Amino acid sequence: MSGAERIEADYLIETAFDPGHAAAAMAGEQSSGTFVPVPGETPELKARAAARVERLDVLETVGSPSLPGAGTPRGASPPVIRRAAVTLSWPVDNLGPSLPNLVATVAGNLFELRQFSGLRLLDLRLPASFAAANPGVRFGIPGTRRLAGVEGRPLIGTIVKPSVGFDAGQTAALVATLCEAGIDFIKDDELQADGPACPFEARARAVMRVVNDHAERTGKKVMFAFNLTGEVDEMRRRHDLVRELGGTCVMASLNSVGVSGFLALSRHAALPIHAHRNGWGALSRHPLLGWSYVAWQKIWRLAGADHMHVNGLRNKFSEDDDSVIASARACLTPMSDAAPNVVMPVFSSGQSVRQAGDTYAALGSADLIYAAGGGIMGHPGGPAEGVAALRAAWDAAMAGIPAAEHAKTHPALARALEGAS
C-alpha cells in the first residue's frame, strides 16, 4: 500500500459560517484535529495525516436552515446560510483499507457538527488497496444468472407474503405454488429470520425439499434467498445449512448486521448474498442529511454483496423515480477497470406489469431482479398467470412494444393490466 494513496469523499454542506472554515472543520474533526489545538499536532504530523479540502464550490444561498441545532456566527443577524459542494481527502495510511474504519472516517462525527445545518455524503473514490483487501462481489450478475438458469432477461421474483405468520410447512407450500408457476427467484421477507413460530432450520429444510423436488422434475432450480440475519456465528451456521441442502442464495439485512458482521459472513460464504437495505430511509430521506445511495452501495459491494435493493419505480415509499434509477445505475457501474465489483440491482416495492416498460427504458439494462409480491400473488388468474404476465411485460419492454399492444396476444398480461393500479 502506497503512502501516496488517498481516499476522496464528496459532500453537500449547508452552513451559516464561512464555507471554507466549515470545510476545514470537517477535515480536522475527521483526521488529526479537534476543536482546540493540542500538543503533538505538529506541522509534520499534519502534513502526514491531516485530511485536505480538495474542492469547495459555493452553490447557493438559502433562507432558512434545513436541520435544527446548527450554530450561527456571532454578530451575524440574520445569518447568511450557504450550500456548497466539498471534496475531502485522507491518506489511506490513516486507517488502511478497512471498511469499518472507512465508514468512521467519511461518515463519523460530521453530521452533528454545529457548523452545519445540512451535511450529506454524496460519493466516494477509493484506491485499489480497498478492492485488494476486501471480498468484493464474487457472484454478481453472471453467477446469479448461472445459478438461477436465467439469461437475457430479468429474474422474475417475489417475496414470501404474509411477511410473518406462516410456519415452515405453510412457507414451503407457498414456495411449491410459486415454483410450479415458473418463478425464478423467491426471498424471505426481511422480518422472517429465526423466530419460534418459523425456525430457520425447519423453514430451510421444508423449502429446499420443495425446491429440490421441483428441480429434479423440471431441471429448473428456483433461487431462494433465505434470511439468515443474526449474530455472526448464527449467520455462518445458517449459511452452511443452506449450502448443505442445495440452496443457491442467502440474505442479510445490512443495517442490522453492520459492516463487520457482513464482512464476517461474506468471507465465509460460498453462496450469493442478497443484501437488503431495510432501514435505508433513516440514512437518506432528508436531502441535506446522511448518505447518497451512490456512496453507500460502494461499501457493501466491496464487502461482498451480490444483489442490492434499489426500490422501484412508482414505489410505495417516499423515493422518487430518478433516485431509484440512479441507484440501479450505480450498482451496474464498475468501480474500477481492475475490480469492477458490479452488483445486481433488485427492484421491489409495489412493482407490477405497469412499471416494467418504464424501468427498462430508464435503466437500459435487463440485468436485474424484478421482485413483485402483489404483482404476482394478486393476479386474478393466480400466481402462474402473475409470473406469465410479468415475463410478457418484460418481453414487450425489451422489444420496444407497448404493453397494451403486447397484451392483445398475451391474455395473462391483459388481465394484469386490467387489474393493476
Secondary structure, DSSP 8 states (H G I E B T S, - for coil): --TT-EEEEEEEEEESS-HHHHHHHHHHHTTT--SS--TT--HHHHHHH--EEEEEEEEEEESS-SSTT----TT-SS--EEEEEEEEEEEGGGT-S-HHHHHHHHSSTTTT-TTEEEEEEEEEE--HHHHHHS---SSHHHHHHHHHT--SS-EEEEE-SSSS---HHHHHHHHHHHHHHT-SEEE--TT-SS-TTS-HHHHHHHHHHHHHHHHHHHS---EEEEE--SSHHHHHHHHHHHHHTT---EEEEHHHHHHHHHHHHHHH-SS-EEEE-TTHHHHHSSTTEEE-HHHHHHHHHHHT-SEEEEE-TT-SSS--HHHHHHHHHHHHS-S-SS-----EEEE-SS--HHHHHHHHHHH----SEEE-SHHHHT-TT-HHHHHHHHHHHHHHHHHT--HHHHGGG-HHHHHHHHH--
